[in-house]
Amino acid sequence: MSVSAKQCPSLPPLANGQYLTKDTVFHYNDSVEVHCNDGYFLTGRSSTDATIECQDNGRWNETLTCQGMESSTVTTS
């Protein structure tokens, strides 16, 4: 009995960041590094980098987005 590897969908566009891969087809257990541009962080995290993985159900384990840092008020004297 042969089992074919599940394929994950193409990576969605990532505003303010990039996927660190040149691959366009992804199968179960493939992983992709995600990096947010300078001044942006992964939504809900304090980091700019993460790795997502293609799961055995043919879906990515998470969908990541990059958002800008909230600027704090800086007082200079």
FENTA-V499269 format. One record per pair of residues at least 12 apart in sequence whose ideal C-beta (glycine too) atoms are under 10 Angstrom apart, sorted by the first residue. I is the first residue (numbers start at 1). GAP is how many residues later the second one is. D is the distance in Angstrom with one decimal. If there is no record, write none. Layout:
I;GAP;D + I;GAP;D
This chain:
3;25;9.8 + 4;23;8.9 + 4;24;9.6 + 5;21;9.7 + 5;22;4.1 + 5;23;4.9 + 5;24;8.0 + 5;25;9.0 + 5;49;8.9 + 5;51;8.8 + 5;53;9.3 + 6;20;9.6 + 6;21;6.6 + 6;22;4.7 + 6;23;9.5 + 6;48;7.3 + 6;49;7.7 + 6;50;5.9 + 6;51;6.6 + 6;52;3.9 + 6;53;8.5 + 7;18;6.6 + 7;19;6.7 + 7;20;5.4 + 7;21;8.0 + 7;23;9.2 + 7;47;7.8 + 7;51;6.1 + 8;17;8.7 + 8;18;4.5 + 8;19;7.1 + 8;20;7.9 + 8;22;7.2 + 8;24;9.3 + 8;44;9.1 + 8;45;8.9 + 8;46;3.9 + 8;47;7.6 + 8;49;9.3 + 8;50;5.8 + 8;51;6.4 + 8;52;5.6 + 8;53;9.5 + 9;17;8.3 + 9;45;9.3 + 9;49;7.8 + 9;50;7.7 + 9;51;7.6 + 10;14;6.8 + 10;15;8.2 + 10;16;8.1 + 11;12;9.2 + 11;13;8.5 + 11;15;7.7 + 11;21;6.7 + 11;23;8.9 + 11;41;8.4 + 11;49;7.9 + 11;52;9.6 + 12;48;9.0 + 12;51;7.1 + 12;52;9.6 + 12;53;9.3 + 14;20;6.9 + 14;21;9.0 + 14;22;8.3 + 14;23;9.6 + 14;49;9.7 + 14;50;7.4 + 14;51;7.3 + 14;52;6.6 + 15;21;9.7 + 15;22;9.3 + 15;25;8.9 + 15;50;7.3 + 15;51;6.6 + 15;52;9.1 + 16;20;6.1 + 16;21;5.1 + 16;22;9.5 + 16;23;8.2 + 16;24;4.5 + 16;25;9.6 + 16;49;8.3 + 16;50;4.1 + 16;51;7.4 + 16;52;7.2 + 17;17;6.4 + 17;18;5.9 + 17;19;4.2 + 17;20;5.7 + 17;23;6.4 + 17;24;9.7 + 17;25;8.1 + 17;31;8.1 + 17;32;9.5 + 17;33;10.0 + 17;47;7.9 + 17;48;8.0 + 17;49;3.9 + 17;50;9.7 + 18;15;9.2 + 18;16;7.8 + 18;17;5.6 + 18;18;8.3 + 18;19;7.6 + 18;48;9.2 + 19;13;5.2 + 19;14;7.2 + 19;15;6.0 + 19;16;7.9 + 19;33;8.6 + 19;45;9.5 + 20;12;7.1 + 20;13;4.0 + 20;14;7.4 + 20;15;5.8 + 20;29;8.7 + 20;31;9.3 + 21;12;7.2 + 21;13;9.6 + 26;26;9.5 + 26;27;9.2 + 26;28;4.7 + 26;32;9.6 + 26;34;8.2 + 27;27;6.1 + 27;29;9.9 + 27;31;8.9 + 28;25;8.9 + 28;26;5.6 + 28;27;6.8 + 28;28;5.1 + 28;29;8.7 + 28;30;7.6 + 29;24;7.0 + 29;25;6.6 + 29;26;8.6 + 29;27;8.1 + 30;22;9.5 + 30;23;7.2 + 30;24;4.6 + 30;30;9.8 + 31;20;5.1 + 31;21;6.7 + 31;22;4.5 + 31;23;7.3 + 31;29;9.8 + 31;30;9.0 + 32;18;9.6 + 32;19;6.9 + 32;20;5.5 + 32;21;7.9 + 32;22;8.2 + 32;28;8.4 + 32;32;9.9 + 33;16;6.6 + 33;17;7.5 + 33;18;5.3 + 33;19;8.3 + 34;13;10.0 + 34;14;9.0 + 34;15;6.8 + 34;16;5.0 + 34;17;7.0 + 34;18;6.1 + 34;28;9.4 + 34;29;9.9 + 34;30;5.1 + 34;31;9.5 + 34;32;8.2 + 35;12;9.9 + 35;13;6.3 + 35;14;5.2 + 35;15;8.5 + 35;31;8.6 + 36;12;4.4 + 36;13;7.5 + 36;14;9.0 + 36;28;8.5 + 36;29;8.8 + 36;30;3.7 + 36;31;8.3 + 36;32;9.4 + 37;29;6.8 + 37;31;9.5 + 38;31;9.9 + 39;27;9.4 + 39;29;6.1 + 39;30;6.0 + 39;32;9.7 + 40;25;9.3 + 40;26;4.2 + 40;27;6.3 + 40;28;5.6 + 40;29;7.2 + 41;24;10.0 + 41;25;6.9 + 41;26;6.5 + 41;27;8.1 + 41;28;6.3 + 41;29;9.7 + 42;20;9.7 + 42;22;5.4 + 42;23;7.3 + 42;24;6.3 + 42;25;8.0 + 43;20;9.5 + 43;21;7.1 + 43;22;4.6 + 43;23;7.1 + 43;24;5.0 + 44;18;9.9 + 44;20;9.0 + 44;21;8.9 + 44;23;8.9 + 45;19;8.5 + 45;22;9.9 + 46;23;9.9 + 48;18;7.8 + 49;15;10.0 + 50;12;8.1 + 50;14;5.9 + 51;13;9.6 + 52;12;6.4
